[in-house]
Amino acid sequence: MEMDISCFALDAAGKLINDDYKVFYNQPISPCGQINLTHYKSQPTASKGIQAEFEFCITRRK
């Protein structure tokens, strides 16, 4: 089985901010740099399953 993992940045109304804020294997970082796909392996091996890691920096910028 192969999977695609994505992260979406939403505004206060729960809507996608912009298409650029879809973070996935082909676009691994958001425009603001606050969402980053740091590791992605879609093909499981005998010893490890599907893996994905996102890094979030959600501190408020002034």
CHARMM-style PDB file with segment names, atoms N, HN, CA, C and O in Angstrom:
ATOM      1  N   MET     1       0.837  -1.163   0.000  1.00  0.00      PROA
ATOM      2  CA  MET     1       0.000   0.000   0.000  1.00  0.00      PROA
ATOM      3  C   MET     1       0.892   1.239   0.000  1.00  0.00      PROA
ATOM      4  O   MET     1       1.901   1.278   0.705  1.00  0.00      PROA
ATOM      5  N   GLU     2       0.530   2.237  -0.776  1.00  0.00      PROA
ATOM      6  HN  GLU     2      -0.289   2.206  -1.348  1.00  0.00      PROA
ATOM      7  CA  GLU     2       1.224   3.508  -0.803  1.00  0.00      PROA
ATOM      8  C   GLU     2       0.267   4.596  -0.337  1.00  0.00      PROA
ATOM      9  O   GLU     2      -0.914   4.583  -0.685  1.00  0.00      PROA
ATOM     10  N   MET     3       0.785   5.546   0.461  1.00  0.00      PROA
ATOM     11  HN  MET     3       1.744   5.556   0.744  1.00  0.00      PROA
ATOM     12  CA  MET     3      -0.047   6.618   0.982  1.00  0.00      PROA
ATOM     13  C   MET     3       0.596   7.961   0.694  1.00  0.00      PROA
ATOM     14  O   MET     3       1.817   8.066   0.578  1.00  0.00      PROA
ATOM     15  N   ASP     4      -0.227   8.976   0.580  1.00  0.00      PROA
ATOM     16  HN  ASP     4      -1.219   8.891   0.674  1.00  0.00      PROA
ATOM     17  CA  ASP     4       0.233  10.353   0.492  1.00  0.00      PROA
ATOM     18  C   ASP     4      -0.198  11.054   1.772  1.00  0.00      PROA
ATOM     19  O   ASP     4      -1.348  10.943   2.196  1.00  0.00      PROA
ATOM     20  N   ILE     5       0.727  11.770   2.375  1.00  0.00      PROA
ATOM     21  HN  ILE     5       1.662  11.859   2.030  1.00  0.00      PROA
ATOM     22  CA  ILE     5       0.470  12.499   3.611  1.00  0.00      PROA
ATOM     23  C   ILE     5       0.548  13.983   3.301  1.00  0.00      PROA
ATOM     24  O   ILE     5       1.483  14.433   2.639  1.00  0.00      PROA
ATOM     25  N   SER     6      -0.426  14.746   3.775  1.00  0.00      PROA
ATOM     26  HN  SER     6      -1.186  14.381   4.313  1.00  0.00      PROA
ATOM     27  CA  SER     6      -0.453  16.195   3.529  1.00  0.00      PROA
ATOM     28  C   SER     6      -0.829  16.935   4.800  1.00  0.00      PROA
ATOM     29  O   SER     6      -1.423  16.366   5.716  1.00  0.00      PROA
ATOM     30  N   CYS     7      -0.476  18.203   4.839  1.00  0.00      PROA
ATOM     31  HN  CYS     7       0.007  18.665   4.095  1.00  0.00      PROA
ATOM     32  CA  CYS     7      -0.848  19.087   5.933  1.00  0.00      PROA
ATOM     33  C   CYS     7      -1.412  20.356   5.314  1.00  0.00      PROA
ATOM     34  O   CYS     7      -0.851  20.884   4.353  1.00  0.00      PROA
ATOM     35  N   PHE     8      -2.519  20.848   5.860  1.00  0.00      PROA
ATOM     36  HN  PHE     8      -2.974  20.420   6.641  1.00  0.00      PROA
ATOM     37  CA  PHE     8      -3.174  22.035   5.321  1.00  0.00      PROA
ATOM     38  C   PHE     8      -3.215  23.121   6.386  1.00  0.00      PROA
ATOM     39  O   PHE     8      -3.632  22.860   7.514  1.00  0.00      PROA
ATOM     40  N   ALA     9      -2.787  24.334   6.047  1.00  0.00      PROA
ATOM     41  HN  ALA     9      -2.447  24.545   5.130  1.00  0.00      PROA
ATOM     42  CA  ALA     9      -2.872  25.472   6.968  1.00  0.00      PROA
ATOM     43  C   ALA     9      -4.217  26.149   6.751  1.00  0.00      PROA
ATOM     44  O   ALA     9      -4.539  26.574   5.642  1.00  0.00      PROA
ATOM     45  N   LEU    10      -4.999  26.246   7.825  1.00  0.00      PROA
ATOM     46  HN  LEU    10      -4.736  25.901   8.726  1.00  0.00      PROA
ATOM     47  CA  LEU    10      -6.347  26.796   7.749  1.00  0.00      PROA
ATOM     48  C   LEU    10      -6.418  28.135   8.476  1.00  0.00      PROA
ATOM     49  O   LEU    10      -5.658  28.394   9.410  1.00  0.00      PROA
ATOM     50  N   ASP    11      -7.335  28.970   8.034  1.00  0.00      PROA
ATOM     51  HN  ASP    11      -7.952  28.760   7.276  1.00  0.00      PROA
ATOM     52  CA  ASP    11      -7.554  30.246   8.721  1.00  0.00      PROA
ATOM     53  C   ASP    11      -8.548  30.048   9.869  1.00  0.00      PROA
ATOM     54  O   ASP    11      -8.972  28.924  10.138  1.00  0.00      PROA
ATOM     55  N   ALA    12      -8.914  31.121  10.534  1.00  0.00      PROA
ATOM     56  HN  ALA    12      -8.570  32.035  10.316  1.00  0.00      PROA
ATOM     57  CA  ALA    12      -9.814  31.043  11.690  1.00  0.00      PROA
ATOM     58  C   ALA    12     -11.186  30.474  11.333  1.00  0.00      PROA
ATOM     59  O   ALA    12     -11.871  29.925  12.195  1.00  0.00      PROA
ATOM     60  N   ALA    13     -11.590  30.601  10.073  1.00  0.00      PROA
ATOM     61  HN  ALA    13     -11.033  31.047   9.372  1.00  0.00      PROA
ATOM     62  CA  ALA    13     -12.878  30.078   9.621  1.00  0.00      PROA
ATOM     63  C   ALA    13     -12.788  28.617   9.179  1.00  0.00      PROA
ATOM     64  O   ALA    13     -13.786  28.037   8.752  1.00  0.00      PROA
ATOM     65  N   GLY    14     -11.601  28.020   9.277  1.00  0.00      PROA
ATOM     66  HN  GLY    14     -10.790  28.490   9.624  1.00  0.00      PROA
ATOM     67  CA  GLY    14     -11.427  26.631   8.881  1.00  0.00      PROA
ATOM     68  C   GLY    14     -11.238  26.433   7.393  1.00  0.00      PROA
ATOM     69  O   GLY    14     -11.378  25.314   6.899  1.00  0.00      PROA
ATOM     70  N   LYS    15     -10.924  27.485   6.673  1.00  0.00      PROA
ATOM     71  HN  LYS    15     -10.809  28.394   7.075  1.00  0.00      PROA
ATOM     72  CA  LYS    15     -10.707  27.422   5.222  1.00  0.00      PROA
ATOM     73  C   LYS    15      -9.210  27.412   4.926  1.00  0.00      PROA
ATOM     74  O   LYS    15      -8.417  28.004   5.657  1.00  0.00      PROA
ATOM     75  N   LEU    16      -8.838  26.734   3.850  1.00  0.00      PROA
ATOM     76  HN  LEU    16      -9.482  26.252   3.255  1.00  0.00      PROA
ATOM     77  CA  LEU    16      -7.448  26.721   3.410  1.00  0.00      PROA
ATOM     78  C   LEU    16      -7.001  28.148   3.114  1.00  0.00      PROA
ATOM     79  O   LEU    16      -7.663  28.860   2.358  1.00  0.00      PROA
ATOM     80  N   ILE    17      -5.888  28.571   3.701  1.00  0.00      PROA
ATOM     81  HN  ILE    17      -5.350  27.993   4.314  1.00  0.00      PROA
ATOM     82  CA  ILE    17      -5.401  29.942   3.526  1.00  0.00      PROA
ATOM     83  C   ILE    17      -5.145  30.238   2.055  1.00  0.00      PROA
ATOM     84  O   ILE    17      -5.552  31.281   1.544  1.00  0.00      PROA
ATOM     85  N   ASN    18      -4.473  29.318   1.380  1.00  0.00      PROA
ATOM     86  HN  ASN    18      -4.142  28.471   1.795  1.00  0.00      PROA
ATOM     87  CA  ASN    18      -4.074  29.490  -0.011  1.00  0.00      PROA
ATOM     88  C   ASN    18      -3.541  28.138  -0.474  1.00  0.00      PROA
ATOM     89  O   ASN    18      -3.084  27.351   0.355  1.00  0.00      PROA
ATOM     90  N   ASP    19      -3.586  27.847  -1.768  1.00  0.00      PROA
ATOM     91  HN  ASP    19      -3.957  28.486  -2.441  1.00  0.00      PROA
ATOM     92  CA  ASP    19      -3.060  26.568  -2.260  1.00  0.00      PROA
ATOM     93  C   ASP    19      -1.592  26.367  -1.905  1.00  0.00      PROA
ATOM     94  O   ASP    19      -1.136  25.230  -1.790  1.00  0.00      PROA
ATOM     95  N   ASP    20      -0.850  27.448  -1.731  1.00  0.00      PROA
ATOM     96  HN  ASP    20      -1.220  28.373  -1.824  1.00  0.00      PROA
ATOM     97  CA  ASP    20       0.560  27.337  -1.357  1.00  0.00      PROA
ATOM     98  C   ASP    20       0.731  26.777   0.047  1.00  0.00      PROA
ATOM     99  O   ASP    20       1.838  26.391   0.425  1.00  0.00      PROA
ATOM    100  N   TYR    21      -0.340  26.725   0.822  1.00  0.00      PROA
ATOM    101  HN  TYR    21      -1.239  27.038   0.515  1.00  0.00      PROA
ATOM    102  CA  TYR    21      -0.270  26.216   2.187  1.00  0.00      PROA
ATOM    103  C   TYR    21      -0.711  24.758   2.293  1.00  0.00      PROA
ATOM    104  O   TYR    21      -1.065  24.291   3.376  1.00  0.00      PROA
ATOM    105  N   LYS    22      -0.690  24.044   1.177  1.00  0.00      PROA
ATOM    106  HN  LYS    22      -0.403  24.423   0.298  1.00  0.00      PROA
ATOM    107  CA  LYS    22      -0.825  22.587   1.175  1.00  0.00      PROA
ATOM    108  C   LYS    22       0.602  22.052   1.205  1.00  0.00      PROA
ATOM    109  O   LYS    22       1.341  22.201   0.231  1.00  0.00      PROA
ATOM    110  N   VAL    23       0.988  21.439   2.300  1.00  0.00      PROA
ATOM    111  HN  VAL    23       0.388  21.318   3.091  1.00  0.00      PROA
ATOM    112  CA  VAL    23       2.350  20.940   2.450  1.00  0.00      PROA
ATOM    113  C   VAL    23       2.319  19.428   2.258  1.00  0.00      PROA
ATOM    114  O   VAL    23       1.587  18.724   2.954  1.00  0.00      PROA
ATOM    115  N   PHE    24       3.117  18.930   1.313  1.00  0.00      PROA
ATOM    116  HN  PHE    24       3.712  19.502   0.748  1.00  0.00      PROA
ATOM    117  CA  PHE    24       3.173  17.504   0.989  1.00  0.00      PROA
ATOM    118  C   PHE    24       4.510  17.204   0.325  1.00  0.00      PROA
ATOM    119  O   PHE    24       5.361  18.089   0.240  1.00  0.00      PROA
ATOM    120  N   TYR    25       4.717  15.961  -0.155  1.00  0.00      PROA
ATOM    121  HN  TYR    25       4.026  15.242  -0.087  1.00  0.00      PROA
ATOM    122  CA  TYR    25       6.017  15.536  -0.676  1.00  0.00      PROA
ATOM    123  C   TYR    25       6.546  16.425  -1.800  1.00  0.00      PROA
ATOM    124  O   TYR    25       7.760  16.600  -1.912  1.00  0.00      PROA
ATOM    125  N   ASN    26       5.684  16.984  -2.622  1.00  0.00      PROA
ATOM    126  HN  ASN    26       4.699  16.841  -2.531  1.00  0.00      PROA
ATOM    127  CA  ASN    26       6.118  17.792  -3.761  1.00  0.00      PROA
ATOM    128  C   ASN    26       6.249  19.276  -3.414  1.00  0.00      PROA
ATOM    129  O   ASN    26       6.839  20.041  -4.178  1.00  0.00      PROA
ATOM    130  N   GLN    27       5.714  19.678  -2.289  1.00  0.00      PROA
ATOM    131  HN  GLN    27       5.236  19.057  -1.668  1.00  0.00      PROA
ATOM    132  CA  GLN    27       5.811  21.055  -1.784  1.00  0.00      PROA
ATOM    133  C   GLN    27       6.033  20.941  -0.277  1.00  0.00      PROA
ATOM    134  O   GLN    27       5.095  21.108   0.503  1.00  0.00      PROA
ATOM    135  N   PRO    28       7.282  20.653   0.139  1.00  0.00      PROA
ATOM    136  CA  PRO    28       7.540  20.264   1.525  1.00  0.00      PROA
ATOM    137  C   PRO    28       7.617  21.389   2.553  1.00  0.00      PROA
ATOM    138  O   PRO    28       7.835  21.118   3.734  1.00  0.00      PROA
ATOM    139  N   ILE    29       7.446  22.640   2.138  1.00  0.00      PROA
ATOM    140  HN  ILE    29       7.269  22.860   1.179  1.00  0.00      PROA
ATOM    141  CA  ILE    29       7.508  23.740   3.096  1.00  0.00      PROA
ATOM    142  C   ILE    29       6.495  24.806   2.719  1.00  0.00      PROA
ATOM    143  O   ILE    29       6.287  25.090   1.539  1.00  0.00      PROA
ATOM    144  N   SER    30       5.863  25.397   3.733  1.00  0.00      PROA
ATOM    145  HN  SER    30       6.032  25.166   4.691  1.00  0.00      PROA
ATOM    146  CA  SER    30       4.878  26.455   3.474  1.00  0.00      PROA
ATOM    147  C   SER    30       5.613  27.755   3.131  1.00  0.00      PROA
ATOM    148  O   SER    30       6.787  27.906   3.469  1.00  0.00      PROA
ATOM    149  N   PRO    31       4.935  28.691   2.465  1.00  0.00      PROA
ATOM    150  CA  PRO    31       5.584  29.950   2.078  1.00  0.00      PROA
ATOM    151  C   PRO    31       6.175  30.719   3.259  1.00  0.00      PROA
ATOM    152  O   PRO    31       7.209  31.370   3.113  1.00  0.00      PROA
ATOM    153  N   CYS    32       5.539  30.651   4.410  1.00  0.00      PROA
ATOM    154  HN  CYS    32       4.699  30.122   4.528  1.00  0.00      PROA
ATOM    155  CA  CYS    32       6.035  31.374   5.582  1.00  0.00      PROA
ATOM    156  C   CYS    32       7.133  30.606   6.310  1.00  0.00      PROA
ATOM    157  O   CYS    32       7.786  31.148   7.202  1.00  0.00      PROA
ATOM    158  N   GLY    33       7.340  29.330   5.928  1.00  0.00      PROA
ATOM    159  HN  GLY    33       6.809  28.890   5.204  1.00  0.00      PROA
ATOM    160  CA  GLY    33       8.359  28.505   6.557  1.00  0.00      PROA
ATOM    161  C   GLY    33       7.947  27.925   7.897  1.00  0.00      PROA
ATOM    162  O   GLY    33       8.774  27.324   8.582  1.00  0.00      PROA
ATOM    163  N   GLN    34       6.692  28.088   8.289  1.00  0.00      PROA
ATOM    164  HN  GLN    34       6.020  28.576   7.732  1.00  0.00      PROA
ATOM    165  CA  GLN    34       6.246  27.612   9.596  1.00  0.00      PROA
ATOM    166  C   GLN    34       5.789  26.157   9.588  1.00  0.00      PROA
ATOM    167  O   GLN    34       5.650  25.547  10.649  1.00  0.00      PROA
ATOM    168  N   ILE    35       5.556  25.598   8.409  1.00  0.00      PROA
ATOM    169  HN  ILE    35       5.669  26.093   7.547  1.00  0.00      PROA
ATOM    170  CA  ILE    35       5.186  24.184   8.293  1.00  0.00      PROA
ATOM    171  C   ILE    35       6.190  23.539   7.352  1.00  0.00      PROA
ATOM    172  O   ILE    35       6.407  24.015   6.237  1.00  0.00      PROA
ATOM    173  N   ASN    36       6.807  22.443   7.815  1.00  0.00      PROA
ATOM    174  HN  ASN    36       6.631  22.057   8.721  1.00  0.00      PROA
ATOM    175  CA  ASN    36       7.865  21.815   7.041  1.00  0.00      PROA
ATOM    176  C   ASN    36       7.721  20.295   7.119  1.00  0.00      PROA
ATOM    177  O   ASN    36       7.672  19.725   8.209  1.00  0.00      PROA
ATOM    178  N   LEU    37       7.655  19.649   5.967  1.00  0.00      PROA
ATOM    179  HN  LEU    37       7.695  20.111   5.081  1.00  0.00      PROA
ATOM    180  CA  LEU    37       7.661  18.190   5.916  1.00  0.00      PROA
ATOM    181  C   LEU    37       9.126  17.770   5.983  1.00  0.00      PROA
ATOM    182  O   LEU    37       9.851  17.885   4.995  1.00  0.00      PROA
ATOM    183  N   THR    38       9.562  17.288   7.136  1.00  0.00      PROA
ATOM    184  HN  THR    38       8.973  17.195   7.939  1.00  0.00      PROA
ATOM    185  CA  THR    38      10.976  17.014   7.351  1.00  0.00      PROA
ATOM    186  C   THR    38      11.379  15.605   6.949  1.00  0.00      PROA
ATOM    187  O   THR    38      12.554  15.351   6.684  1.00  0.00      PROA
ATOM    188  N   HSD    39      10.429  14.690   6.899  1.00  0.00      PROA
ATOM    189  HN  HSD    39       9.474  14.896   7.114  1.00  0.00      PROA
ATOM    190  CA  HSD    39      10.736  13.296   6.549  1.00  0.00      PROA
ATOM    191  C   HSD    39       9.502  12.676   5.917  1.00  0.00      PROA
ATOM    192  O   HSD    39       8.390  12.824   6.423  1.00  0.00      PROA
ATOM    193  N   TYR    40       9.711  11.971   4.792  1.00  0.00      PROA
ATOM    194  HN  TYR    40      10.614  11.850   4.381  1.00  0.00      PROA
ATOM    195  CA  TYR    40       8.584  11.305   4.136  1.00  0.00      PROA
ATOM    196  C   TYR    40       9.080  10.045   3.460  1.00  0.00      PROA
ATOM    197  O   TYR    40      10.000  10.097   2.643  1.00  0.00      PROA
ATOM    198  N   LYS    41       8.489   8.930   3.787  1.00  0.00      PROA
ATOM    199  HN  LYS    41       7.742   8.887   4.450  1.00  0.00      PROA
ATOM    200  CA  LYS    41       8.799   7.655   3.143  1.00  0.00      PROA
ATOM    201  C   LYS    41       7.477   6.932   2.955  1.00  0.00      PROA
ATOM    202  O   LYS    41       6.882   6.446   3.917  1.00  0.00      PROA
ATOM    203  N   SER    42       7.018   6.865   1.700  1.00  0.00      PROA
ATOM    204  HN  SER    42       7.501   7.260   0.919  1.00  0.00      PROA
ATOM    205  CA  SER    42       5.686   6.318   1.431  1.00  0.00      PROA
ATOM    206  C   SER    42       5.670   4.806   1.264  1.00  0.00      PROA
ATOM    207  O   SER    42       4.611   4.189   1.372  1.00  0.00      PROA
ATOM    208  N   GLN    43       6.817   4.199   1.004  1.00  0.00      PROA
ATOM    209  HN  GLN    43       7.677   4.700   0.916  1.00  0.00      PROA
ATOM    210  CA  GLN    43       6.862   2.753   0.794  1.00  0.00      PROA
ATOM    211  C   GLN    43       7.300   2.060   2.080  1.00  0.00      PROA
ATOM    212  O   GLN    43       8.419   2.276   2.543  1.00  0.00      PROA
ATOM    213  N   PRO    44       6.442   1.237   2.658  1.00  0.00      PROA
ATOM    214  CA  PRO    44       6.835   0.524   3.883  1.00  0.00      PROA
ATOM    215  C   PRO    44       7.883  -0.542   3.591  1.00  0.00      PROA
ATOM    216  O   PRO    44       7.936  -1.090   2.490  1.00  0.00      PROA
ATOM    217  N   THR    45       8.706  -0.827   4.575  1.00  0.00      PROA
ATOM    218  HN  THR    45       8.663  -0.382   5.470  1.00  0.00      PROA
ATOM    219  CA  THR    45       9.676  -1.918   4.482  1.00  0.00      PROA
ATOM    220  C   THR    45       9.242  -3.006   5.448  1.00  0.00      PROA
ATOM    221  O   THR    45       8.227  -2.872   6.131  1.00  0.00      PROA
ATOM    222  N   ALA    46      10.010  -4.082   5.502  1.00  0.00      PROA
ATOM    223  HN  ALA    46      10.835  -4.191   4.947  1.00  0.00      PROA
ATOM    224  CA  ALA    46       9.666  -5.173   6.414  1.00  0.00      PROA
ATOM    225  C   ALA    46       9.740  -4.737   7.873  1.00  0.00      PROA
ATOM    226  O   ALA    46       9.006  -5.249   8.719  1.00  0.00      PROA
ATOM    227  N   SER    47      10.628  -3.790   8.163  1.00  0.00      PROA
ATOM    228  HN  SER    47      11.224  -3.374   7.475  1.00  0.00      PROA
ATOM    229  CA  SER    47      10.809  -3.383   9.556  1.00  0.00      PROA
ATOM    230  C   SER    47      10.133  -2.058   9.918  1.00  0.00      PROA
ATOM    231  O   SER    47       9.942  -1.771  11.100  1.00  0.00      PROA
ATOM    232  N   LYS    48       9.768  -1.245   8.920  1.00  0.00      PROA
ATOM    233  HN  LYS    48       9.922  -1.478   7.960  1.00  0.00      PROA
ATOM    234  CA  LYS    48       9.168   0.056   9.206  1.00  0.00      PROA
ATOM    235  C   LYS    48       7.971   0.300   8.303  1.00  0.00      PROA
ATOM    236  O   LYS    48       7.977  -0.063   7.126  1.00  0.00      PROA
ATOM    237  N   GLY    49       6.959   0.912   8.862  1.00  0.00      PROA
ATOM    238  HN  GLY    49       6.954   1.207   9.817  1.00  0.00      PROA
ATOM    239  CA  GLY    49       5.777   1.266   8.091  1.00  0.00      PROA
ATOM    240  C   GLY    49       5.951   2.597   7.385  1.00  0.00      PROA
ATOM    241  O   GLY    49       7.058   3.131   7.310  1.00  0.00      PROA
ATOM    242  N   ILE    50       4.874   3.120   6.877  1.00  0.00      PROA
ATOM    243  HN  ILE    50       3.975   2.687   6.938  1.00  0.00      PROA
ATOM    244  CA  ILE    50       4.875   4.422   6.222  1.00  0.00      PROA
ATOM    245  C   ILE    50       5.233   5.482   7.256  1.00  0.00      PROA
ATOM    246  O   ILE    50       4.742   5.455   8.385  1.00  0.00      PROA
ATOM    247  N   GLN    51       6.090   6.410   6.858  1.00  0.00      PROA
ATOM    248  HN  GLN    51       6.489   6.432   5.941  1.00  0.00      PROA
ATOM    249  CA  GLN    51       6.570   7.405   7.809  1.00  0.00      PROA
ATOM    250  C   GLN    51       6.427   8.816   7.235  1.00  0.00      PROA
ATOM    251  O   GLN    51       6.684   9.048   6.054  1.00  0.00      PROA
ATOM    252  N   ALA    52       6.021   9.732   8.074  1.00  0.00      PROA
ATOM    253  HN  ALA    52       5.812   9.543   9.034  1.00  0.00      PROA
ATOM    254  CA  ALA    52       5.988  11.146   7.711  1.00  0.00      PROA
ATOM    255  C   ALA    52       6.148  11.957   8.983  1.00  0.00      PROA
ATOM    256  O   ALA    52       5.595  11.616  10.028  1.00  0.00      PROA
ATOM    257  N   GLU    53       6.911  13.032   8.882  1.00  0.00      PROA
ATOM    258  HN  GLU    53       7.361  13.309   8.033  1.00  0.00      PROA
ATOM    259  CA  GLU    53       7.103  13.914  10.023  1.00  0.00      PROA
ATOM    260  C   GLU    53       6.968  15.358   9.556  1.00  0.00      PROA
ATOM    261  O   GLU    53       7.610  15.780   8.594  1.00  0.00      PROA
ATOM    262  N   PHE    54       6.132  16.093  10.249  1.00  0.00      PROA
ATOM    263  HN  PHE    54       5.611  15.750  11.030  1.00  0.00      PROA
ATOM    264  CA  PHE    54       5.979  17.521   9.989  1.00  0.00      PROA
ATOM    265  C   PHE    54       6.566  18.280  11.166  1.00  0.00      PROA
ATOM    266  O   PHE    54       6.450  17.858  12.317  1.00  0.00      PROA
ATOM    267  N   GLU    55       7.187  19.390  10.866  1.00  0.00      PROA
ATOM    268  HN  GLU    55       7.281  19.733   9.931  1.00  0.00      PROA
ATOM    269  CA  GLU    55       7.689  20.291  11.902  1.00  0.00      PROA
ATOM    270  C   GLU    55       6.868  21.580  11.825  1.00  0.00      PROA
ATOM    271  O   GLU    55       6.677  22.143  10.747  1.00  0.00      PROA
ATOM    272  N   PHE    56       6.393  22.030  12.968  1.00  0.00      PROA
ATOM    273  HN  PHE    56       6.549  21.572  13.843  1.00  0.00      PROA
ATOM    274  CA  PHE    56       5.559  23.242  13.028  1.00  0.00      PROA
ATOM    275  C   PHE    56       6.242  24.293  13.899  1.00  0.00      PROA
ATOM    276  O   PHE    56       6.717  23.984  14.991  1.00  0.00      PROA
ATOM    277  N   CYS    57       6.290  25.491  13.433  1.00  0.00      PROA
ATOM    278  HN  CYS    57       5.904  25.742  12.545  1.00  0.00      PROA
ATOM    279  CA  CYS    57       6.757  26.624  14.232  1.00  0.00      PROA
ATOM    280  C   CYS    57       5.568  27.573  14.310  1.00  0.00      PROA
ATOM    281  O   CYS    57       5.317  28.348  13.387  1.00  0.00      PROA
ATOM    282  N   ILE    58       4.842  27.506  15.417  1.00  0.00      PROA
ATOM    283  HN  ILE    58       5.046  26.878  16.167  1.00  0.00      PROA
ATOM    284  CA  ILE    58       3.583  28.238  15.501  1.00  0.00      PROA
ATOM    285  C   ILE    58       3.658  29.459  16.420  1.00  0.00      PROA
ATOM    286  O   ILE    58       2.634  29.975  16.869  1.00  0.00      PROA
ATOM    287  N   THR    59       4.870  29.906  16.689  1.00  0.00      PROA
ATOM    288  HN  THR    59       5.702  29.487  16.324  1.00  0.00      PROA
ATOM    289  CA  THR    59       4.990  31.126  17.494  1.00  0.00      PROA
ATOM    290  C   THR    59       4.468  32.311  16.691  1.00  0.00      PROA
ATOM    291  O   THR    59       4.628  32.374  15.471  1.00  0.00      PROA
ATOM    292  N   ARG    60       3.858  33.224  17.379  1.00  0.00      PROA
ATOM    293  HN  ARG    60       3.729  33.173  18.369  1.00  0.00      PROA
ATOM    294  CA  ARG    60       3.285  34.398  16.723  1.00  0.00      PROA
ATOM    295  C   ARG    60       4.397  35.351  16.335  1.00  0.00      PROA
ATOM    296  O   ARG    60       5.253  35.686  17.152  1.00  0.00      PROA
ATOM    297  N   ARG    61       4.380  35.787  15.077  1.00  0.00      PROA
ATOM    298  HN  ARG    61       3.684  35.515  14.413  1.00  0.00      PROA
ATOM    299  CA  ARG    61       5.369  36.752  14.601  1.00  0.00      PROA
ATOM    300  C   ARG    61       4.829  38.146  14.727  1.00  0.00      PROA
ATOM    301  O   ARG    61       3.634  38.371  14.532  1.00  0.00      PROA
ATOM    302  N   LYS    62       5.698  39.098  15.054  1.00  0.00      PROA
ATOM    303  HN  LYS    62       6.668  38.915  15.212  1.00  0.00      PROA
ATOM    304  CA  LYS    62       5.274  40.497  15.200  1.00  0.00      PROA
ATOM    305  C   LYS    62       5.486  41.254  13.911  1.00  0.00      PROA
ATOM    306  OT1 LYS    62       5.189  42.447  13.839  1.00  0.00      PROA
TER     307      LYS     62
END
